[in-house]
Amino acid sequence: MSRVKVISVAISLALLTGLAARSDLLYPYVALVLPLDQQPLETIPELALKEEIPLGAVEGRIDHMAFDPARKRLFIAELGNNSVGIVDLQGHRLETRLTGLAEPQGVAFVPGADTLFIANGGDGVVEMRRGGDLSLIKTVDLGDDADNIRADGKTQVIVGYGNGGLAVLDGKTGEKRDDIALAAHPESFQLDQKDNRIFVNEPGAFRIAVIDRKSGAELSRWEASGAAANFPMAFDALRQRLFVAYRVPALITMFDTKTGELMARLPTCGDADDVFYDEKRKRVYVICGDGSIAVLAASADNLQELSRLATRAGARTGYYAPELDLLFVAAPAKESGTAEILVYEPR
């Protein structure tokens, strides 16, 4: 049997057994039989590199980010380093670092409560810290694999965790108000404030779940046929569109959240872990671990890739801050041992 056939069979078996959820391991092999359709460029018209902010000697993978708009600080979950880096964006420097954490994966800042929430995947603990001095307020033990976090902009913080659950926490006290059961571990999820729904990527169950926020019931299930490992997503609340990136194969899709219709799908960069929607320019940014950012135009009923920008291998997470009109990308340490935040200015 040829090498390509062996690899194809291995990937098929992995998909059937649910291993596609660990596509960070599968991606290098998938790329051999599913080549990327476009090579990234060093410069593109849509994004300009504004600066690089050193994070220092950060070991391992970097996960998600959050933003404190009042103090202009960026929080970076440094999963492999068991720390959270805090960057002073006005001073263009690393301000401080919280250490002794257990594989922090998700961070969220709640301005109304002036509180930082940190979700630790290693022990399932969510830490609450004061926005000013970052001192510990309390911990909430969710049991296992606390992951992505979303603040609803009002009074609640929602945390994905375990083999399939969303914990609804009070944004001021941290008290658990509700627990929503899911079919598999939740990756990215988005809140539809208008219709009181939650869209959840469940790669282990090969679907997107649409959850009623009040009852916790599953309203519907969406999928892109032939695609697996749906990790990141972004939501256009104004036009009711959901953008979901898949890793196997590397796809970006657009769903109509009113009907569940799959409106568009096209190849994108590989190993995506964050997707952001730029309302000002009607664009989608897909941040990928293959070392690129795909920039797409999102029309009313279609997606079109405009360009693809080269970043750094493993730079798979970021944060788009509309308040600053800047896109931040976390670049892991190079051979020199220095990790960086790459700051891009959309044009």
C-alpha positions in Angstrom: 0.0 0.0 0.0 1.3 3.5 -0.9 2.2 6.0 1.7 -0.6 8.3 0.6 -3.1 5.4 0.9 -1.8 4.5 4.4 -2.2 8.1 5.6 -5.7 8.3 4.1 -6.8 5.2 5.8 -5.3 6.4 9.1 -7.2 9.7 8.9 -10.4 7.9 8.0 -10.1 5.7 11.1 -9.3 8.7 13.3 -12.4 10.5 12.1 -14.6 7.4 12.7 -13.3 7.0 16.2 -13.6 10.7 17.1 -9.8 11.5 17.2 -10.5 14.4 14.9 -11.1 16.4 18.0 -7.3 16.2 18.5 -6.6 17.6 15.1 -3.6 19.5 16.5 -2.0 16.1 16.3 -3.5 15.0 13.0 -3.0 18.2 11.1 0.6 17.6 9.9 -0.5 14.3 8.3 -3.8 15.7 7.0 -1.8 18.4 5.2 0.0 15.7 3.1 -3.3 14.6 1.5 -5.3 17.8 1.8 -2.8 20.5 0.6 -3.6 24.1 1.3 -5.0 26.0 -1.7 -3.1 29.2 -1.2 0.3 30.1 0.1 0.6 32.9 2.7 2.4 36.2 1.8 4.7 38.2 3.9 2.6 41.4 3.3 -1.0 41.8 2.3 -3.1 45.0 1.7 -5.7 44.1 4.4 -3.4 43.8 7.5 -0.3 45.7 8.4 2.1 44.6 11.1 2.2 47.5 13.6 4.5 46.2 16.3 5.8 43.1 18.1 5.5 43.0 21.9 7.9 40.6 23.5 6.4 38.2 26.1 9.7 36.8 27.2 10.5 33.1 27.8 7.1 31.5 27.5 7.2 27.8 27.1 4.7 25.8 25.1 1.4 26.6 23.5 -0.4 29.9 24.0 -4.2 29.9 24.2 -6.9 32.5 24.2 -6.9 36.2 25.2 -9.1 38.9 26.8 -9.1 42.7 26.9 -9.5 45.3 29.7 -10.8 48.3 27.8 -10.4 50.8 30.7 -6.8 50.0 31.5 -5.9 49.0 27.9 -4.5 45.6 29.0 -4.4 42.4 27.1 -4.6 39.1 29.0 -2.9 36.0 27.4 -3.5 32.5 28.6 -0.1 30.9 28.4 -1.3 27.3 28.7 2.1 25.5 28.3 3.8 27.9 30.7 1.0 27.6 33.4 0.7 31.4 33.5 -1.3 34.4 32.3 0.7 37.3 30.7 -0.6 40.8 31.1 0.4 43.3 28.4 0.2 47.0 28.9 -0.9 48.1 25.4 -0.3 51.8 26.1 3.2 51.1 27.3 3.8 48.4 24.6 5.3 46.0 27.1 4.7 43.0 29.3 3.3 44.5 32.6 3.3 41.4 34.8 2.7 37.6 34.7 0.4 35.5 36.9 2.1 32.2 37.6 1.3 28.9 39.3 -1.8 28.2 37.3 -2.8 24.8 35.8 -2.9 25.0 32.0 -5.0 28.2 31.6 -7.0 28.0 28.5 -9.7 30.7 28.6 -9.7 34.2 30.0 -12.6 36.7 30.2 -12.7 40.2 31.6 -16.0 41.6 33.0 -15.8 45.4 33.1 -19.0 45.8 35.1 -17.5 43.7 37.9 -13.9 44.8 37.2 -13.0 41.1 37.4 -10.8 38.8 35.4 -11.9 35.1 35.1 -9.3 32.5 34.3 -10.3 28.9 33.3 -7.7 26.2 34.0 -7.8 23.1 31.9 -5.4 21.2 34.2 -7.6 21.1 37.3 -10.9 22.5 36.2 -10.7 25.5 38.5 -11.9 29.0 37.4 -10.1 31.8 39.2 -11.6 35.2 39.8 -9.2 38.1 40.2 -9.6 41.9 40.8 -9.1 44.0 37.8 -6.9 46.5 39.6 -4.2 44.6 41.4 -5.1 41.1 40.0 -5.4 39.7 43.5 -7.3 36.5 43.9 -11.0 36.9 44.9 -12.1 33.3 44.9 -11.9 30.0 43.0 -14.8 28.0 41.4 -14.1 24.3 41.0 -15.8 22.9 37.9 -14.1 19.5 38.2 -12.4 19.0 34.9 -11.0 20.8 31.8 -12.3 24.4 32.2 -11.8 25.9 28.8 -13.4 28.7 26.8 -15.2 31.6 28.6 -17.7 34.1 27.5 -19.0 37.1 29.4 -22.6 38.1 28.4 -22.0 41.8 28.8 -24.6 41.9 31.6 -24.4 39.8 34.8 -23.2 36.3 33.8 -20.0 34.5 32.7 -20.3 31.1 30.9 -17.5 28.5 31.0 -17.2 25.4 28.9 -15.8 22.4 30.8 -15.5 18.7 31.2 -16.9 16.0 28.8 -19.8 18.3 27.9 -21.0 21.2 30.0 -21.5 24.9 30.2 -21.4 26.4 33.7 -23.3 29.7 34.1 -21.5 31.8 36.8 -22.6 35.1 38.4 -20.3 37.7 37.0 -19.9 39.5 40.4 -19.9 36.6 43.0 -18.8 33.6 40.9 -21.7 31.6 42.2 -22.9 28.9 39.8 -26.4 29.8 38.6 -26.9 27.0 36.1 -25.3 24.0 34.5 -26.1 23.1 30.9 -25.4 19.6 29.7 -23.9 19.0 26.3 -23.2 16.0 24.1 -19.4 16.6 24.1 -16.7 18.9 25.4 -17.5 22.4 24.2 -14.9 24.3 22.2 -15.7 27.8 21.0 -19.3 29.0 21.7 -21.1 32.3 21.0 -24.0 34.0 22.7 -27.1 35.2 20.8 -28.4 37.8 23.1 -31.4 38.7 20.9 -32.9 35.2 20.8 -31.4 33.9 24.0 -29.5 31.1 22.3 -26.0 29.7 22.6 -24.1 28.3 19.6 -21.6 25.6 20.7 -18.9 23.8 18.7 -19.0 20.1 19.8 -16.2 18.5 17.7 -16.4 15.3 19.7 -20.0 14.9 18.6 -19.4 16.2 15.0 -21.8 19.1 15.2 -22.8 22.6 16.2 -25.4 22.6 19.0 -27.9 25.4 19.3 -28.9 25.6 22.9 -31.9 27.5 24.5 -30.2 29.5 27.2 -33.2 29.6 29.5 -34.1 25.9 29.5 -30.7 24.4 28.5 -32.5 22.3 25.9 -30.9 21.6 22.5 -33.0 23.3 19.8 -31.2 22.0 16.8 -27.9 20.6 15.4 -26.0 21.9 12.4 -23.1 20.5 10.5 -21.0 20.8 7.3 -21.1 17.4 5.6 -17.7 15.8 5.3 -16.0 18.1 7.8 -14.8 17.5 11.3 -12.9 19.2 14.2 -15.0 22.4 14.3 -13.1 24.4 17.0 -13.3 28.2 16.6 -16.4 30.3 15.6 -17.5 33.9 15.4 -20.9 35.5 15.4 -22.3 38.4 13.4 -25.2 39.3 15.6 -26.5 42.1 13.4 -27.0 39.9 10.3 -27.5 36.6 12.2 -24.5 34.8 10.7 -22.3 32.2 12.3 -18.7 31.6 11.0 -17.3 28.2 11.9 -13.8 26.9 11.1 -13.1 23.2 10.7 -9.7 21.6 10.8 -10.3 18.3 8.9 -10.3 19.4 6.2 -9.4 23.0 6.6 -12.6 24.9 5.9 -14.4 28.1 6.9 -18.2 28.0 6.8 -21.0 30.5 7.2 -24.4 29.5 8.7 -27.7 31.5 8.7 -28.6 31.4 12.3 -32.3 32.1 11.6 -32.7 29.0 9.5 -29.6 26.9 10.2 -28.8 26.9 6.4 -25.2 26.4 5.4 -24.7 29.4 3.2 -21.0 29.1 2.3 -18.0 26.9 2.7 -14.5 27.2 1.3 -11.0 26.0 2.0 -9.0 28.1 4.5 -5.7 27.9 6.4 -4.9 24.9 8.6 -5.1 24.3 12.3 -7.5 27.2 13.0 -8.1 28.1 16.7 -9.6 31.5 16.6 -12.0 33.3 14.2 -13.1 37.0 14.5 -15.6 39.1 12.6 -14.7 42.7 11.8 -18.1 44.5 11.6 -16.5 47.7 10.3 -15.1 46.1 7.2 -17.4 43.1 6.9 -14.5 40.7 7.1 -13.6 37.5 8.8 -10.1 36.7 10.2 -9.1 33.1 10.6 -6.0 32.6 12.7 -4.2 29.3 12.0 -1.4 27.2 13.6 0.0 26.6 10.1 1.5 30.1 10.5 -1.1 32.2 8.6 -4.1 34.4 8.9 -6.8 34.1 6.2 -8.7 37.3 5.5 -12.2 36.9 4.0 -14.8 39.3 2.7 -18.3 38.3 4.2 -21.0 39.5 1.9 -24.7 38.9 2.8 -24.7 35.4 1.4 -21.2 34.4 0.6 -17.5 34.3 1.7 -14.5 35.2 -0.5 -10.9 34.9 0.6 -9.1 38.2 -0.1 -5.6 37.2 1.0 -3.5 35.1 3.4 -0.8 36.5 5.6 2.2 34.6 6.9 2.8 34.8 10.7 4.7 32.1 12.6 4.2 28.3 12.9 2.0 27.6 16.0 0.5 31.1 16.1 -3.1 29.9 16.3 -4.8 32.2 18.7 -5.5 35.9 18.9 -8.0 38.7 19.8 -9.7 41.3 17.7 -10.4 44.5 19.7 -13.0 46.7 17.8 -12.4 49.5 20.4 -8.8 49.8 19.2 -9.3 48.4 15.7 -6.4 46.1 16.2 -5.9 42.4 15.7 -3.5 40.6 18.2 -1.9 37.3 17.4 0.0 35.2 19.9 3.3 33.9 18.4 5.0 31.1 20.4 8.6 31.2 21.3 11.2 31.0 18.6 14.6 29.3 19.0 15.6 32.3 20.9 13.0 31.5 23.5 11.0 34.7 23.1 7.3 34.6 22.5 5.5 37.7 21.1 2.2 39.4 20.6 2.0 40.4 16.9 -0.1 43.5 16.5 -1.9 44.0 13.2 -3.7 47.1 11.9 -6.6 46.3 9.6 -6.7 48.5 6.4 
